[in-house]
Amino acid sequence: MTRSSVPETPDMDTMRRELVALRAERDDAVQARATLEADLARATEQATAARTRASRAVIRAEARAMAARMGAVEPADVVRLVDLSAVTLSEDGAPQGLDTIMQAARESRAYLFTTPQPASGAATGTTASGPAPRAGDPAPFDARTAGARDVKAAASAAGLRWPVAT
């Protein structure tokens, strides 16, 4: 059958218009899907880049903290000089391989490190202070309330002459 042999009816015209409308809808849906897929790919790329930047920041912070614990004079300089590309983060967020890199840096660049200072008593929770004053110890000298005789006695006890001749 040829096209000329098929009679054109109003139903056929309606169906053609519907077909054109459906094709336009399909084309719009395909275009929207392509746009969404491109947006998804871009968002995935941005999320991966953000995750990578965050991981690098965590690794650098851990490296600075470890350098400080190891006695680095300037921990930020140590972090700048070592190659942290081999360090990865485990599932729980702990850096893997950082200790060997920092130990190698301490051995190869010893001038960047000093011997670590022992932790203060406040940090360890065992604060110690000087001995308590004894009951017979005299009160400290207060020049504001001392008289001339007290000043002369304190000066002679300290090995000074009082009054000073001018």
C-alpha positions as semicolon CSV with decimal commas, in nm:
position;residue;x (nm);y (nm);z (nm)
1;M;0,000;0,000;0,000
2;T;0,117;0,340;-0,087
3;R;0,050;0,651;0,096
4;S;-0,182;0,785;-0,162
5;S;-0,405;0,480;-0,134
6;V;-0,461;0,532;0,241
7;P;-0,744;0,775;0,294
8;E;-0,664;1,067;0,520
9;T;-0,909;1,103;0,796
10;P;-0,927;1,346;1,083
11;D;-0,819;1,061;1,306
12;M;-0,499;1,021;1,106
13;D;-0,418;1,391;1,140
14;T;-0,479;1,375;1,512
15;M;-0,255;1,073;1,542
16;R;0,021;1,247;1,348
17;R;0,003;1,551;1,577
18;E;0,013;1,323;1,880
19;L;0,311;1,142;1,730
20;V;0,494;1,471;1,675
21;A;0,412;1,578;2,031
22;L;0,530;1,246;2,172
23;R;0,853;1,265;1,973
24;A;0,913;1,617;2,105
25;E;0,849;1,495;2,460
26;R;1,089;1,206;2,406
27;D;1,356;1,440;2,269
28;D;1,311;1,671;2,569
29;A;1,337;1,376;2,809
30;V;1,654;1,250;2,636
31;Q;1,803;1,600;2,655
32;A;1,707;1,632;3,024
33;R;1,860;1,291;3,097
34;A;2,183;1,391;2,924
35;T;2,191;1,715;3,126
36;L;2,128;1,526;3,453
37;E;2,398;1,272;3,372
38;A;2,644;1,554;3,303
39;D;2,545;1,722;3,632
40;L;2,588;1,392;3,816
41;A;2,933;1,339;3,666
42;R;3,035;1,695;3,759
43;A;2,902;1,656;4,116
44;T;3,079;1,322;4,154
45;E;3,404;1,478;4,035
46;Q;3,365;1,769;4,277
47;A;3,289;1,533;4,568
48;T;3,595;1,324;4,487
49;A;3,812;1,635;4,470
50;A;3,673;1,761;4,802
51;R;3,731;1,423;4,965
52;T;4,090;1,422;4,836
53;R;4,154;1,775;4,968
54;A;4,008;1,681;5,307
55;S;4,222;1,367;5,323
56;R;4,535;1,567;5,242
57;A;4,447;1,822;5,512
58;V;4,399;1,548;5,770
59;I;4,728;1,384;5,672
60;R;4,915;1,717;5,694
61;A;4,762;1,790;6,036
62;E;4,855;1,444;6,163
63;A;5,206;1,489;6,023
64;R;5,244;1,824;6,202
65;A;5,124;1,671;6,528
66;M;5,359;1,375;6,492
67;A;5,651;1,604;6,408
68;A;5,579;1,808;6,721
69;R;5,567;1,491;6,933
70;M;5,897;1,380;6,781
71;G;6,060;1,709;6,884
72;A;6,059;1,909;6,561
73;V;6,181;2,265;6,603
74;E;5,929;2,384;6,343
75;P;5,674;2,108;6,261
76;A;5,530;2,295;5,962
77;D;5,874;2,301;5,795
78;V;5,912;1,927;5,845
79;V;5,574;1,867;5,681
80;R;5,671;2,086;5,385
81;L;5,996;1,893;5,333
82;V;5,863;1,535;5,345
83;D;5,673;1,357;5,068
84;L;5,331;1,264;5,207
85;S;5,198;1,115;4,882
86;A;5,248;0,757;5,006
87;V;5,037;0,816;5,319
88;T;4,677;0,697;5,302
89;L;4,386;0,716;5,542
90;S;4,236;0,395;5,674
91;E;3,860;0,344;5,712
92;D;3,871;0,483;6,066
93;G;4,063;0,793;5,952
94;A;4,407;0,699;6,089
95;P;4,699;0,774;5,856
96;Q;4,885;0,465;5,738
97;G;5,256;0,486;5,662
98;L;5,307;0,824;5,829
99;D;5,521;0,693;6,114
100;T;5,782;0,542;5,881
101;I;5,801;0,860;5,672
102;M;5,841;1,080;5,979
103;Q;6,103;0,847;6,129
104;A;6,297;0,858;5,801
105;A;6,271;1,238;5,802
106;R;6,405;1,249;6,157
107;E;6,701;1,033;6,059
108;S;6,780;1,212;5,732
109;R;6,710;1,567;5,851
110;A;6,818;1,554;6,213
111;Y;6,886;1,929;6,218
112;L;6,508;1,987;6,215
113;F;6,457;1,797;6,540
114;T;6,561;1,836;6,901
115;T;6,522;1,593;7,184
116;P;6,157;1,600;7,291
117;Q;6,098;1,778;7,618
118;P;5,927;1,576;7,888
119;A;5,563;1,662;7,932
120;S;5,485;1,913;8,201
121;G;5,315;1,808;8,520
122;A;5,000;1,985;8,411
123;A;4,991;1,774;8,094
124;T;5,052;1,444;8,269
125;G;4,834;1,520;8,571
126;T;5,115;1,489;8,823
127;T;5,184;1,849;8,913
128;A;5,457;1,907;9,164
129;S;5,549;2,234;9,327
130;G;5,823;2,355;9,553
131;P;5,827;2,270;9,920
132;A;5,565;2,424;10,144
133;P;5,683;2,715;10,360
134;R;5,798;2,621;10,708
135;A;5,625;2,762;11,010
136;G;5,929;2,957;11,129
137;D;6,012;3,125;10,798
138;P;5,995;3,505;10,818
139;A;5,749;3,697;10,608
140;P;5,892;3,861;10,295
141;F;6,027;4,215;10,331
142;D;5,774;4,487;10,247
143;A;5,941;4,824;10,189
144;R;5,608;5,007;10,193
145;T;5,544;4,926;10,558
146;A;5,904;4,904;10,684
147;G;6,056;5,171;10,900
148;A;6,409;5,313;10,869
149;R;6,550;5,057;11,116
150;D;6,392;4,767;10,922
151;V;6,532;4,900;10,595
152;K;6,883;4,931;10,743
153;A;6,865;4,576;10,886
154;A;6,745;4,430;10,555
155;A;7,017;4,619;10,365
156;S;7,293;4,496;10,596
157;A;7,158;4,138;10,575
158;A;7,179;4,165;10,197
159;G;7,538;4,302;10,219
160;L;7,449;4,660;10,130
161;R;7,539;4,987;10,305
162;W;7,251;5,200;10,423
163;P;7,215;5,495;10,390
164;V;7,413;5,540;10,076
165;A;7,648;5,835;10,082
166;T;7,615;6,063;9,784
